[in-house]
């Protein structure tokens, strides 16, 4: 993961995993690898997905699994 990607992960992780309107679930790969907000920087790469909820745009984090090299799709819950 590049330094710029690490900065973006740090920036969006708080909003994604501790948000008050939406909350991203921890990414879980089909091979069994589980990412938390603390070990997202261990991923070999990340993708960012924007979603619109109630007229506001949120950025979700989709890491690449270091074991099987697949992108783990983001899923989230709406809290309001």
HTML snippet that shows the backbone in 3Dmol.js (N, CA, C, O; Angstrom):
<script src="https://3Dmol.org/build/3Dmol-min.js"></script>
<div id="view" style="width:600px;height:400px;position:relative"></div>
<script>
const pdb = `
ATOM      1  N   UNK A   1       0.844  -1.170   0.000  1.00  0.00           N
ATOM      2  CA  UNK A   1       0.000   0.000   0.000  1.00  0.00           C
ATOM      3  C   UNK A   1       0.892   1.237   0.000  1.00  0.00           C
ATOM      4  O   UNK A   1       1.895   1.293   0.711  1.00  0.00           O
ATOM      5  N   UNK A   2       0.520   2.209  -0.793  1.00  0.00           N
ATOM      6  CA  UNK A   2       1.323   3.426  -0.875  1.00  0.00           C
ATOM      7  C   UNK A   2       1.086   4.317   0.337  1.00  0.00           C
ATOM      8  O   UNK A   2       0.122   4.132   1.079  1.00  0.00           O
ATOM      9  N   UNK A   3       1.967   5.273   0.527  1.00  0.00           N
ATOM     10  CA  UNK A   3       1.829   6.214   1.639  1.00  0.00           C
ATOM     11  C   UNK A   3       0.549   7.025   1.498  1.00  0.00           C
ATOM     12  O   UNK A   3      -0.128   7.295   2.490  1.00  0.00           O
ATOM     13  N   UNK A   4       0.220   7.410   0.288  1.00  0.00           N
ATOM     14  CA  UNK A   4      -1.009   8.182   0.073  1.00  0.00           C
ATOM     15  C   UNK A   4      -2.247   7.355   0.414  1.00  0.00           C
ATOM     16  O   UNK A   4      -3.195   7.872   1.006  1.00  0.00           O
ATOM     17  N   UNK A   5      -2.244   6.069   0.044  1.00  0.00           N
ATOM     18  CA  UNK A   5      -3.367   5.195   0.396  1.00  0.00           C
ATOM     19  C   UNK A   5      -3.484   5.053   1.910  1.00  0.00           C
ATOM     20  O   UNK A   5      -4.593   5.036   2.443  1.00  0.00           O
ATOM     21  N   UNK A   6      -2.354   4.949   2.610  1.00  0.00           N
ATOM     22  CA  UNK A   6      -2.384   4.850   4.066  1.00  0.00           C
ATOM     23  C   UNK A   6      -2.989   6.101   4.689  1.00  0.00           C
ATOM     24  O   UNK A   6      -3.750   6.007   5.652  1.00  0.00           O
ATOM     25  N   UNK A   7      -2.658   7.267   4.152  1.00  0.00           N
ATOM     26  CA  UNK A   7      -3.232   8.518   4.664  1.00  0.00           C
ATOM     27  C   UNK A   7      -4.740   8.558   4.434  1.00  0.00           C
ATOM     28  O   UNK A   7      -5.491   8.997   5.304  1.00  0.00           O
ATOM     29  N   UNK A   8      -5.182   8.100   3.264  1.00  0.00           N
ATOM     30  CA  UNK A   8      -6.615   8.082   2.980  1.00  0.00           C
ATOM     31  C   UNK A   8      -7.351   7.079   3.861  1.00  0.00           C
ATOM     32  O   UNK A   8      -8.463   7.352   4.312  1.00  0.00           O
ATOM     33  N   UNK A   9      -6.745   5.925   4.108  1.00  0.00           N
ATOM     34  CA  UNK A   9      -7.357   4.933   4.999  1.00  0.00           C
ATOM     35  C   UNK A   9      -7.510   5.524   6.393  1.00  0.00           C
ATOM     36  O   UNK A   9      -8.564   5.385   7.014  1.00  0.00           O
ATOM     37  N   UNK A  10      -6.476   6.176   6.883  1.00  0.00           N
ATOM     38  CA  UNK A  10      -6.540   6.805   8.203  1.00  0.00           C
ATOM     39  C   UNK A  10      -7.630   7.869   8.233  1.00  0.00           C
ATOM     40  O   UNK A  10      -8.351   7.998   9.223  1.00  0.00           O
ATOM     41  N   UNK A  11      -7.750   8.621   7.161  1.00  0.00           N
ATOM     42  CA  UNK A  11      -8.737   9.700   7.094  1.00  0.00           C
ATOM     43  C   UNK A  11     -10.169   9.161   7.090  1.00  0.00           C
ATOM     44  O   UNK A  11     -11.031   9.692   7.790  1.00  0.00           O
ATOM     45  N   UNK A  12     -10.426   8.111   6.306  1.00  0.00           N
ATOM     46  CA  UNK A  12     -11.788   7.611   6.149  1.00  0.00           C
ATOM     47  C   UNK A  12     -12.180   6.517   7.145  1.00  0.00           C
ATOM     48  O   UNK A  12     -13.369   6.228   7.277  1.00  0.00           O
ATOM     49  N   UNK A  13     -11.244   5.909   7.838  1.00  0.00           N
ATOM     50  CA  UNK A  13     -11.559   4.790   8.737  1.00  0.00           C
ATOM     51  C   UNK A  13     -12.474   5.209   9.873  1.00  0.00           C
ATOM     52  O   UNK A  13     -13.401   4.476  10.218  1.00  0.00           O
ATOM     53  N   UNK A  14     -12.235   6.363  10.458  1.00  0.00           N
ATOM     54  CA  UNK A  14     -13.073   6.812  11.572  1.00  0.00           C
ATOM     55  C   UNK A  14     -14.507   7.019  11.106  1.00  0.00           C
ATOM     56  O   UNK A  14     -15.446   6.587  11.775  1.00  0.00           O
ATOM     57  N   UNK A  15     -14.683   7.674   9.966  1.00  0.00           N
ATOM     58  CA  UNK A  15     -16.023   7.910   9.424  1.00  0.00           C
ATOM     59  C   UNK A  15     -16.704   6.592   9.066  1.00  0.00           C
ATOM     60  O   UNK A  15     -17.897   6.420   9.319  1.00  0.00           O
ATOM     61  N   UNK A  16     -15.958   5.668   8.483  1.00  0.00           N
ATOM     62  CA  UNK A  16     -16.552   4.422   8.002  1.00  0.00           C
ATOM     63  C   UNK A  16     -16.916   3.464   9.134  1.00  0.00           C
ATOM     64  O   UNK A  16     -17.985   2.855   9.105  1.00  0.00           O
ATOM     65  N   UNK A  17     -16.044   3.324  10.128  1.00  0.00           N
ATOM     66  CA  UNK A  17     -16.258   2.313  11.163  1.00  0.00           C
ATOM     67  C   UNK A  17     -16.874   2.845  12.450  1.00  0.00           C
ATOM     68  O   UNK A  17     -17.315   2.059  13.289  1.00  0.00           O
ATOM     69  N   UNK A  18     -16.914   4.172  12.624  1.00  0.00           N
ATOM     70  CA  UNK A  18     -17.505   4.744  13.839  1.00  0.00           C
ATOM     71  C   UNK A  18     -18.503   5.852  13.526  1.00  0.00           C
ATOM     72  O   UNK A  18     -18.779   6.701  14.374  1.00  0.00           O
ATOM     73  N   UNK A  19     -19.045   5.847  12.310  1.00  0.00           N
ATOM     74  CA  UNK A  19     -19.969   6.895  11.893  1.00  0.00           C
ATOM     75  C   UNK A  19     -21.279   6.856  12.660  1.00  0.00           C
ATOM     76  O   UNK A  19     -21.622   5.852  13.285  1.00  0.00           O
ATOM     77  N   UNK A  20     -22.005   7.962  12.601  1.00  0.00           N
ATOM     78  CA  UNK A  20     -23.291   8.038  13.293  1.00  0.00           C
ATOM     79  C   UNK A  20     -24.465   7.801  12.355  1.00  0.00           C
ATOM     80  O   UNK A  20     -25.558   7.471  12.815  1.00  0.00           O
ATOM     81  N   UNK A  21     -24.266   7.962  11.046  1.00  0.00           N
ATOM     82  CA  UNK A  21     -25.340   7.723  10.082  1.00  0.00           C
ATOM     83  C   UNK A  21     -25.203   6.350   9.441  1.00  0.00           C
ATOM     84  O   UNK A  21     -26.168   5.588   9.381  1.00  0.00           O
ATOM     85  N   UNK A  22     -24.007   6.035   8.963  1.00  0.00           N
ATOM     86  CA  UNK A  22     -23.740   4.692   8.436  1.00  0.00           C
ATOM     87  C   UNK A  22     -22.512   4.133   9.143  1.00  0.00           C
ATOM     88  O   UNK A  22     -21.671   4.879   9.645  1.00  0.00           O
ATOM     89  N   UNK A  23     -22.427   2.833   9.171  1.00  0.00           N
ATOM     90  CA  UNK A  23     -21.260   2.192   9.765  1.00  0.00           C
ATOM     91  C   UNK A  23     -20.876   0.997   8.904  1.00  0.00           C
ATOM     92  O   UNK A  23     -21.685   0.102   8.659  1.00  0.00           O
ATOM     93  N   UNK A  24     -19.621   1.002   8.447  1.00  0.00           N
ATOM     94  CA  UNK A  24     -19.125  -0.096   7.624  1.00  0.00           C
ATOM     95  C   UNK A  24     -18.844  -1.303   8.503  1.00  0.00           C
ATOM     96  O   UNK A  24     -18.308  -1.179   9.604  1.00  0.00           O
ATOM     97  N   UNK A  25     -19.215  -2.470   7.997  1.00  0.00           N
ATOM     98  CA  UNK A  25     -18.874  -3.712   8.690  1.00  0.00           C
ATOM     99  C   UNK A  25     -17.411  -4.028   8.414  1.00  0.00           C
ATOM    100  O   UNK A  25     -16.872  -3.629   7.382  1.00  0.00           O
ATOM    101  N   UNK A  26     -16.771  -4.742   9.331  1.00  0.00           N
ATOM    102  CA  UNK A  26     -15.381  -5.116   9.107  1.00  0.00           C
ATOM    103  C   UNK A  26     -15.295  -6.014   7.875  1.00  0.00           C
ATOM    104  O   UNK A  26     -16.077  -6.956   7.746  1.00  0.00           O
ATOM    105  N   UNK A  27     -14.359  -5.738   6.971  1.00  0.00           N
ATOM    106  CA  UNK A  27     -14.216  -6.558   5.764  1.00  0.00           C
ATOM    107  C   UNK A  27     -13.762  -7.983   6.101  1.00  0.00           C
ATOM    108  O   UNK A  27     -12.789  -8.180   6.828  1.00  0.00           O
ATOM    109  N   UNK A  28     -14.478  -8.963   5.565  1.00  0.00           N
ATOM    110  CA  UNK A  28     -14.148 -10.375   5.769  1.00  0.00           C
ATOM    111  C   UNK A  28     -14.037 -11.025   4.395  1.00  0.00           C
ATOM    112  O   UNK A  28     -14.987 -11.005   3.611  1.00  0.00           O
ATOM    113  N   UNK A  29     -12.881 -11.596   4.111  1.00  0.00           N
ATOM    114  CA  UNK A  29     -12.645 -12.243   2.816  1.00  0.00           C
ATOM    115  C   UNK A  29     -13.231 -13.654   2.824  1.00  0.00           C
ATOM    116  O   UNK A  29     -13.446 -14.246   3.882  1.00  0.00           O
ATOM    117  N   UNK A  30     -13.484 -14.177   1.636  1.00  0.00           N
ATOM    118  CA  UNK A  30     -13.986 -15.545   1.500  1.00  0.00           C
ATOM    119  C   UNK A  30     -12.991 -16.571   2.024  1.00  0.00           C
ATOM    120  O   UNK A  30     -13.385 -17.664   2.431  1.00  0.00           O
ATOM    121  N   UNK A  31     -11.698 -16.227   2.017  1.00  0.00           N
ATOM    122  CA  UNK A  31     -10.676 -17.162   2.502  1.00  0.00           C
ATOM    123  C   UNK A  31     -10.568 -17.153   4.027  1.00  0.00           C
ATOM    124  O   UNK A  31      -9.860 -17.982   4.598  1.00  0.00           O
ATOM    125  N   UNK A  32     -11.262 -16.224   4.692  1.00  0.00           N
ATOM    126  CA  UNK A  32     -11.260 -16.183   6.146  1.00  0.00           C
ATOM    127  C   UNK A  32     -10.509 -15.017   6.762  1.00  0.00           C
ATOM    128  O   UNK A  32     -10.604 -14.807   7.971  1.00  0.00           O
ATOM    129  N   UNK A  33      -9.774 -14.259   5.982  1.00  0.00           N
ATOM    130  CA  UNK A  33      -9.024 -13.106   6.499  1.00  0.00           C
ATOM    131  C   UNK A  33     -10.006 -12.008   6.914  1.00  0.00           C
ATOM    132  O   UNK A  33     -10.892 -11.633   6.146  1.00  0.00           O
ATOM    133  N   UNK A  34      -9.840 -11.500   8.133  1.00  0.00           N
ATOM    134  CA  UNK A  34     -10.699 -10.444   8.669  1.00  0.00           C
ATOM    135  C   UNK A  34      -9.857  -9.201   8.901  1.00  0.00           C
ATOM    136  O   UNK A  34      -8.782  -9.270   9.496  1.00  0.00           O
ATOM    137  N   UNK A  35     -10.351  -8.067   8.429  1.00  0.00           N
ATOM    138  CA  UNK A  35      -9.684  -6.788   8.650  1.00  0.00           C
ATOM    139  C   UNK A  35     -10.472  -5.977   9.660  1.00  0.00           C
ATOM    140  O   UNK A  35     -11.702  -5.946   9.619  1.00  0.00           O
ATOM    141  N   UNK A  36      -9.762  -5.320  10.565  1.00  0.00           N
ATOM    142  CA  UNK A  36     -10.374  -4.330  11.445  1.00  0.00           C
ATOM    143  C   UNK A  36      -9.810  -2.983  11.040  1.00  0.00           C
ATOM    144  O   UNK A  36      -8.943  -2.902  10.170  1.00  0.00           O
ATOM    145  N   UNK A  37     -10.295  -1.934  11.664  1.00  0.00           N
ATOM    146  CA  UNK A  37      -9.774  -0.612  11.306  1.00  0.00           C
ATOM    147  C   UNK A  37      -8.306  -0.464  11.682  1.00  0.00           C
ATOM    148  O   UNK A  37      -7.608   0.378  11.117  1.00  0.00           O
ATOM    149  N   UNK A  38      -7.830  -1.265  12.622  1.00  0.00           N
ATOM    150  CA  UNK A  38      -6.440  -1.165  13.061  1.00  0.00           C
ATOM    151  C   UNK A  38      -5.457  -1.841  12.098  1.00  0.00           C
ATOM    152  O   UNK A  38      -4.308  -1.411  11.994  1.00  0.00           O
ATOM    153  N   UNK A  39      -5.888  -2.885  11.398  1.00  0.00           N
ATOM    154  CA  UNK A  39      -4.950  -3.585  10.515  1.00  0.00           C
ATOM    155  C   UNK A  39      -5.244  -3.380   9.030  1.00  0.00           C
ATOM    156  O   UNK A  39      -4.742  -4.138   8.200  1.00  0.00           O
ATOM    157  N   UNK A  40      -6.038  -2.383   8.678  1.00  0.00           N
ATOM    158  CA  UNK A  40      -6.302  -2.101   7.264  1.00  0.00           C
ATOM    159  C   UNK A  40      -5.039  -1.711   6.515  1.00  0.00           C
ATOM    160  O   UNK A  40      -4.915  -1.983   5.321  1.00  0.00           O
ATOM    161  N   UNK A  41      -4.104  -1.076   7.206  1.00  0.00           N
ATOM    162  CA  UNK A  41      -2.856  -0.662   6.547  1.00  0.00           C
ATOM    163  C   UNK A  41      -1.965  -1.854   6.209  1.00  0.00           C
ATOM    164  O   UNK A  41      -0.988  -1.697   5.477  1.00  0.00           O
ATOM    165  N   UNK A  42      -2.282  -3.046   6.729  1.00  0.00           N
ATOM    166  CA  UNK A  42      -1.534  -4.256   6.389  1.00  0.00           C
ATOM    167  C   UNK A  42      -1.952  -4.828   5.033  1.00  0.00           C
ATOM    168  O   UNK A  42      -1.276  -5.704   4.495  1.00  0.00           O
ATOM    169  N   UNK A  43      -3.053  -4.340   4.485  1.00  0.00           N
ATOM    170  CA  UNK A  43      -3.517  -4.824   3.180  1.00  0.00           C
ATOM    171  C   UNK A  43      -2.547  -4.374   2.092  1.00  0.00           C
ATOM    172  O   UNK A  43      -1.980  -3.286   2.180  1.00  0.00           O
ATOM    173  N   UNK A  44      -2.354  -5.204   1.065  1.00  0.00           N
ATOM    174  CA  UNK A  44      -1.442  -4.800  -0.013  1.00  0.00           C
ATOM    175  C   UNK A  44      -1.979  -3.644  -0.848  1.00  0.00           C
ATOM    176  O   UNK A  44      -1.215  -2.993  -1.561  1.00  0.00           O
ATOM    177  N   UNK A  45      -3.265  -3.384  -0.773  1.00  0.00           N
ATOM    178  CA  UNK A  45      -3.874  -2.276  -1.506  1.00  0.00           C
ATOM    179  C   UNK A  45      -5.303  -2.074  -1.046  1.00  0.00           C
ATOM    180  O   UNK A  45      -5.879  -2.948  -0.397  1.00  0.00           O
ATOM    181  N   UNK A  46      -5.877  -0.936  -1.376  1.00  0.00           N
ATOM    182  CA  UNK A  46      -7.264  -0.650  -1.018  1.00  0.00           C
ATOM    183  C   UNK A  46      -7.957   0.059  -2.180  1.00  0.00           C
ATOM    184  O   UNK A  46      -7.324   0.703  -3.016  1.00  0.00           O
ATOM    185  N   UNK A  47      -9.265  -0.083  -2.198  1.00  0.00           N
ATOM    186  CA  UNK A  47     -10.121   0.670  -3.107  1.00  0.00           C
ATOM    187  C   UNK A  47     -11.071   1.476  -2.236  1.00  0.00           C
ATOM    188  O   UNK A  47     -11.381   1.077  -1.113  1.00  0.00           O
ATOM    189  N   UNK A  48     -11.527   2.599  -2.746  1.00  0.00           N
ATOM    190  CA  UNK A  48     -12.466   3.432  -2.011  1.00  0.00           C
ATOM    191  C   UNK A  48     -13.769   3.479  -2.791  1.00  0.00           C
ATOM    192  O   UNK A  48     -13.775   3.710  -4.000  1.00  0.00           O
ATOM    193  N   UNK A  49     -14.873   3.258  -2.086  1.00  0.00           N
ATOM    194  CA  UNK A  49     -16.187   3.223  -2.713  1.00  0.00           C
ATOM    195  C   UNK A  49     -17.045   4.315  -2.091  1.00  0.00           C
ATOM    196  O   UNK A  49     -17.172   4.389  -0.869  1.00  0.00           O
ATOM    197  N   UNK A  50     -17.629   5.156  -2.922  1.00  0.00           N
ATOM    198  CA  UNK A  50     -18.508   6.219  -2.437  1.00  0.00           C
ATOM    199  C   UNK A  50     -19.955   5.748  -2.507  1.00  0.00           C
ATOM    200  O   UNK A  50     -20.383   5.171  -3.507  1.00  0.00           O
ATOM    201  N   UNK A  51     -20.707   6.003  -1.430  1.00  0.00           N
ATOM    202  CA  UNK A  51     -22.132   5.685  -1.394  1.00  0.00           C
ATOM    203  C   UNK A  51     -22.884   6.929  -0.945  1.00  0.00           C
ATOM    204  O   UNK A  51     -22.398   7.694  -0.112  1.00  0.00           O
ATOM    205  N   UNK A  52     -24.068   7.123  -1.500  1.00  0.00           N
ATOM    206  CA  UNK A  52     -24.924   8.243  -1.113  1.00  0.00           C
ATOM    207  C   UNK A  52     -26.026   7.724  -0.210  1.00  0.00           C
ATOM    208  O   UNK A  52     -26.766   6.813  -0.579  1.00  0.00           O
ATOM    209  N   UNK A  53     -26.133   8.312   0.987  1.00  0.00           N
ATOM    210  CA  UNK A  53     -27.165   7.942   1.940  1.00  0.00           C
ATOM    211  C   UNK A  53     -27.784   9.224   2.472  1.00  0.00           C
ATOM    212  O   UNK A  53     -27.083  10.079   3.015  1.00  0.00           O
ATOM    213  N   UNK A  54     -29.079   9.356   2.318  1.00  0.00           N
ATOM    214  CA  UNK A  54     -29.816  10.538   2.777  1.00  0.00           C
ATOM    215  C   UNK A  54     -29.219  11.831   2.228  1.00  0.00           C
ATOM    216  O   UNK A  54     -29.177  12.841   2.930  1.00  0.00           O
ATOM    217  N   UNK A  55     -28.762  11.806   0.989  1.00  0.00           N
ATOM    218  CA  UNK A  55     -28.234  12.999   0.344  1.00  0.00           C
ATOM    219  C   UNK A  55     -26.804  13.352   0.707  1.00  0.00           C
ATOM    220  O   UNK A  55     -26.300  14.387   0.271  1.00  0.00           O
ATOM    221  N   UNK A  56     -26.144  12.526   1.485  1.00  0.00           N
ATOM    222  CA  UNK A  56     -24.755  12.773   1.860  1.00  0.00           C
ATOM    223  C   UNK A  56     -23.888  11.633   1.324  1.00  0.00           C
ATOM    224  O   UNK A  56     -24.313  10.478   1.305  1.00  0.00           O
ATOM    225  N   UNK A  57     -22.678  11.964   0.891  1.00  0.00           N
ATOM    226  CA  UNK A  57     -21.767  10.965   0.335  1.00  0.00           C
ATOM    227  C   UNK A  57     -20.793  10.485   1.406  1.00  0.00           C
ATOM    228  O   UNK A  57     -20.180  11.285   2.112  1.00  0.00           O
ATOM    229  N   UNK A  58     -20.664   9.168   1.512  1.00  0.00           N
ATOM    230  CA  UNK A  58     -19.740   8.542   2.458  1.00  0.00           C
ATOM    231  C   UNK A  58     -18.753   7.689   1.671  1.00  0.00           C
ATOM    232  O   UNK A  58     -19.088   7.156   0.613  1.00  0.00           O
ATOM    233  N   UNK A  59     -17.544   7.563   2.188  1.00  0.00           N
ATOM    234  CA  UNK A  59     -16.512   6.763   1.537  1.00  0.00           C
ATOM    235  C   UNK A  59     -16.264   5.499   2.346  1.00  0.00           C
ATOM    236  O   UNK A  59     -15.952   5.560   3.535  1.00  0.00           O
ATOM    237  N   UNK A  60     -16.405   4.354   1.689  1.00  0.00           N
ATOM    238  CA  UNK A  60     -16.151   3.062   2.317  1.00  0.00           C
ATOM    239  C   UNK A  60     -14.814   2.524   1.823  1.00  0.00           C
ATOM    240  O   UNK A  60     -14.342   2.896   0.749  1.00  0.00           O
ATOM    241  N   UNK A  61     -14.216   1.653   2.609  1.00  0.00           N
ATOM    242  CA  UNK A  61     -12.884   1.123   2.314  1.00  0.00           C
ATOM    243  C   UNK A  61     -13.006  -0.348   1.924  1.00  0.00           C
ATOM    244  O   UNK A  61     -13.591  -1.146   2.656  1.00  0.00           O
ATOM    245  N   UNK A  62     -12.449  -0.698   0.763  1.00  0.00           N
ATOM    246  CA  UNK A  62     -12.454  -2.074   0.280  1.00  0.00           C
ATOM    247  C   UNK A  62     -11.008  -2.553   0.145  1.00  0.00           C
ATOM    248  O   UNK A  62     -10.353  -2.240  -0.849  1.00  0.00           O
ATOM    249  N   UNK A  63     -10.494  -3.311   1.130  1.00  0.00           N
ATOM    250  CA  UNK A  63      -9.101  -3.765   1.057  1.00  0.00           C
ATOM    251  C   UNK A  63      -8.923  -4.943   0.097  1.00  0.00           C
ATOM    252  O   UNK A  63      -9.881  -5.630  -0.257  1.00  0.00           O
ATOM    253  N   UNK A  64      -7.685  -5.152  -0.307  1.00  0.00           N
ATOM    254  CA  UNK A  64      -7.306  -6.319  -1.100  1.00  0.00           C
ATOM    255  C   UNK A  64      -6.734  -7.345  -0.125  1.00  0.00           C
ATOM    256  O   UNK A  64      -5.866  -7.021   0.685  1.00  0.00           O
ATOM    257  N   UNK A  65      -7.215  -8.562  -0.204  1.00  0.00           N
ATOM    258  CA  UNK A  65      -6.766  -9.621   0.702  1.00  0.00           C
ATOM    259  C   UNK A  65      -5.310  -9.992   0.395  1.00  0.00           C
ATOM    260  O   UNK A  65      -4.971 -10.243  -0.762  1.00  0.00           O
ATOM    261  N   UNK A  66      -4.445 -10.030   1.420  1.00  0.00           N
ATOM    262  CA  UNK A  66      -3.050 -10.405   1.181  1.00  0.00           C
ATOM    263  C   UNK A  66      -2.871 -11.902   0.916  1.00  0.00           C
ATOM    264  O   UNK A  66      -1.835 -12.318   0.397  1.00  0.00           O
ATOM    265  N   UNK A  67      -3.859 -12.704   1.262  1.00  0.00           N
ATOM    266  CA  UNK A  67      -3.747 -14.151   1.096  1.00  0.00           C
ATOM    267  C   UNK A  67      -4.175 -14.582  -0.307  1.00  0.00           C
ATOM    268  O   UNK A  67      -3.427 -15.269  -1.002  1.00  0.00           O
ATOM    269  N   UNK A  68      -5.381 -14.178  -0.723  1.00  0.00           N
ATOM    270  CA  UNK A  68      -5.895 -14.637  -2.021  1.00  0.00           C
ATOM    271  C   UNK A  68      -5.933 -13.534  -3.081  1.00  0.00           C
ATOM    272  O   UNK A  68      -6.337 -13.784  -4.217  1.00  0.00           O
ATOM    273  N   UNK A  69      -5.521 -12.327  -2.722  1.00  0.00           N
ATOM    274  CA  UNK A  69      -5.393 -11.198  -3.665  1.00  0.00           C
ATOM    275  C   UNK A  69      -6.717 -10.735  -4.272  1.00  0.00           C
ATOM    276  O   UNK A  69      -6.726 -10.167  -5.364  1.00  0.00           O
ATOM    277  N   UNK A  70      -7.836 -10.970  -3.577  1.00  0.00           N
ATOM    278  CA  UNK A  70      -9.136 -10.506  -4.061  1.00  0.00           C
ATOM    279  C   UNK A  70      -9.557  -9.239  -3.327  1.00  0.00           C
ATOM    280  O   UNK A  70      -9.211  -9.037  -2.163  1.00  0.00           O
ATOM    281  N   UNK A  71     -10.308  -8.387  -4.025  1.00  0.00           N
ATOM    282  CA  UNK A  71     -10.871  -7.197  -3.389  1.00  0.00           C
ATOM    283  C   UNK A  71     -12.054  -7.632  -2.538  1.00  0.00           C
ATOM    284  O   UNK A  71     -12.908  -8.392  -2.994  1.00  0.00           O
ATOM    285  N   UNK A  72     -12.101  -7.149  -1.300  1.00  0.00           N
ATOM    286  CA  UNK A  72     -13.188  -7.492  -0.392  1.00  0.00           C
ATOM    287  C   UNK A  72     -14.237  -6.383  -0.481  1.00  0.00           C
ATOM    288  O   UNK A  72     -13.960  -5.252  -0.083  1.00  0.00           O
ATOM    289  N   UNK A  73     -15.439  -6.682  -0.995  1.00  0.00           N
ATOM    290  CA  UNK A  73     -16.455  -5.643  -1.148  1.00  0.00           C
ATOM    291  C   UNK A  73     -16.916  -5.102   0.201  1.00  0.00           C
ATOM    292  O   UNK A  73     -17.029  -5.839   1.180  1.00  0.00           O
ATOM    293  N   UNK A  74     -17.176  -3.804   0.228  1.00  0.00           N
ATOM    294  CA  UNK A  74     -17.616  -3.147   1.457  1.00  0.00           C
ATOM    295  C   UNK A  74     -19.109  -3.363   1.663  1.00  0.00           C
ATOM    296  O   UNK A  74     -19.885  -3.359   0.707  1.00  0.00           O
ATOM    297  N   UNK A  75     -19.500  -3.551   2.910  1.00  0.00           N
ATOM    298  CA  UNK A  75     -20.911  -3.599   3.274  1.00  0.00           C
ATOM    299  C   UNK A  75     -21.097  -2.691   4.481  1.00  0.00           C
ATOM    300  O   UNK A  75     -20.183  -2.515   5.286  1.00  0.00           O
ATOM    301  N   UNK A  76     -22.291  -2.117   4.597  1.00  0.00           N
ATOM    302  CA  UNK A  76     -22.523  -1.151   5.665  1.00  0.00           C
ATOM    303  C   UNK A  76     -23.962  -1.235   6.148  1.00  0.00           C
ATOM    304  O   UNK A  76     -24.827  -1.811   5.489  1.00  0.00           O
ATOM    305  N   UNK A  77     -24.195  -0.645   7.316  1.00  0.00           N
ATOM    306  CA  UNK A  77     -25.522  -0.560   7.905  1.00  0.00           C
ATOM    307  C   UNK A  77     -25.895   0.902   8.066  1.00  0.00           C
ATOM    308  O   UNK A  77     -25.041   1.734   8.376  1.00  0.00           O
ATOM    309  N   UNK A  78     -27.168   1.220   7.855  1.00  0.00           N
ATOM    310  CA  UNK A  78     -27.668   2.569   8.091  1.00  0.00           C
ATOM    311  C   UNK A  78     -28.192   2.609   9.519  1.00  0.00           C
ATOM    312  O   UNK A  78     -29.011   1.775   9.906  1.00  0.00           O
ATOM    313  N   UNK A  79     -27.722   3.579  10.307  1.00  0.00           N
ATOM    314  CA  UNK A  79     -28.052   3.621  11.723  1.00  0.00           C
ATOM    315  C   UNK A  79     -29.282   4.465  12.037  1.00  0.00           C
ATOM    316  O   UNK A  79     -29.917   4.254  13.070  1.00  0.00           O
ATOM    317  N   UNK A  80     -29.630   5.401  11.184  1.00  0.00           N
ATOM    318  CA  UNK A  80     -30.797   6.259  11.459  1.00  0.00           C
ATOM    319  C   UNK A  80     -32.037   5.696  10.834  1.00  0.00           C
ATOM    320  O   UNK A  80     -33.112   6.281  10.959  1.00  0.00           O
TER     321      UNK A  80
END
`;
const viewer = $3Dmol.createViewer("view");
viewer.addModel(pdb, "pdb");
viewer.setStyle({}, {cartoon: {color: "spectrum"}});
viewer.zoomTo();
viewer.render();
</script>
